[in-house]
């Protein structure tokens, strides 16, 4: 495949689009699918055939359009009209509207902050292209970055661009991506591996799933570029088995990329060969930790190992291994296409670019968003997210899943970047944002996450295995109304102990939800202990014995 | 190697073992294919039983203890057959704060099976999931593999009742 051949595919695809006057895009990502968008697609296709528009109107499934709470979503090109809550019965009206006025009862304005405040880098193709057709991705400029990288750039120049972009790991920890690539490329050894961590285990997070379902080729392209930069010839995508649709689309994407020889031997007639295999996770949260993930790819129990040695030195089968998250790889093609400096124009001084968030919980617009780093929490929740429904009051936003914390109202004007979130006692995490109003009890939320960490602890190190269980028991005592001040003291001591002595990130961050709620909502803990009362009315406290 | 492998006989002449064999062959009978092979077993048979663990372990030359360790470590693998119908209540954060605990309690009350259990007649399994990633549709419940969003207790009980009616 040369650049000319690639562009030929693109122009052929574009030419075939010239022949049609309308294109109906139906969201076929998991969110809208569970609202039966497949039936909508079928019904629209039937209607198109019935009225004899087959030659001029295309009906295609696309990826996530973001506003999942309003699904099933259908967009009409070239007018850009967006319809929400579409049912199979609406097909006749929608097809008729192609030549007449839009169907107002279904119309969803694109001129709302939810759409206007977003910036598409990772999600630039999401909801626009058919994720099951590589030609669609190529027509949108896909794989140009790969061909540019391997035919025009030296591996270290690729890494340099990524360093210049200021991209930091999107899996949560925020390690500079360029630095990681540099370490792996300099590590001695002829066999190196590239791994894509798609084991998105944080409850309340679905960014990676959505990217994989909506634009899988982008992740593969990012991986191939990374492999070229670090000198790897084989890669693995470790994806949750709980995401069957993402798995299916990845399988299709890999097959199509191989067919066009964008994966395989001597890509673009260069010396560079690279291929990718899928590995299915099996429902262990700890496998999101890189050493545990490697153990799982090797077919073993997913228990972490002490670092160093870091995977960059000794990873999969003892070889230097690059592990990045889905969203990190998805950022790579635009960085190579437009240059690192272009990427670095967005974001804050230390957190560059954009970030994808999954907005959920007590918020009007639940769904998937991409905003520049540095946007404030208030803008994200109240402008993009549309605020809290039912006239309720904002209480806290939880970021970073079980490793993160709850951020209260006084921090709403804080800019969202790696460092500010850490200062507020939470973490960026992979991008889940769960908004809570006054109907959530913060002790109960802390207990929820501790139960999660307790069951997901792999059991290898004692502080995490025993500590999370003890902390859970103490939290259960508090929500039962049987705890004393001594219990609270012990809980705080245990938080410290588990945080500083656990082997891996799971244990080290497990106390975060407790620590952050204790920091900002201590009065709620005290109300449970002293007054035997749950201010939010969630916990069923035992009656006080006389 | 091939002589040794020939000795590992399939547990039965059920055709589904061919699928399991194909997965192992595709991975060159390497030991790291253990999880992949167990996935195929579970996909084909619904769960992992002792004969299947023995077959996979000996085919890949992995100690049975290691195969058992892997099968019990990962939540996705089940060592017991699932019920005829499954109801999976998502207990992810978004679903949790939107009422998933009440849904689970209702499902347990209606069927008499606790989370992770199957009714004694083998009809219905009540399960929980960590997070389905369908957070925008919270609370979500999966009825026989089909995700339903924004589920209210009444809607869920109606679904469960359907299974009962058919069984009667």
Interface residues (C-beta under 8 A of the other chain):
Chain A: X30 X31 X33 X34 X35 X68 X69 X71 X200 X201 X202 X203 X204 X205 X206 X209 X241 X242 X243 X279 X280 X281 X282 X283 X284 X285 X296 X297 X298 X299 X300 X301 X302 X358 X360 X361 X362 X366 X367 X368 X398 X401 X432 X434 X436 X439 X440 X445 X448 X449 X452 X456 X458
Chain B: X30 X31 X32 X33 X34 X35 X36 X38 X39 X62 X66 X69 X70 X73 X74 X75 X76 X77 X91 X92 X93 X94 X96 X97 X98 X129 X130 X131 X132 X133 X134 X135 X136 X137 X138 X140 X146 X147 X148 X149
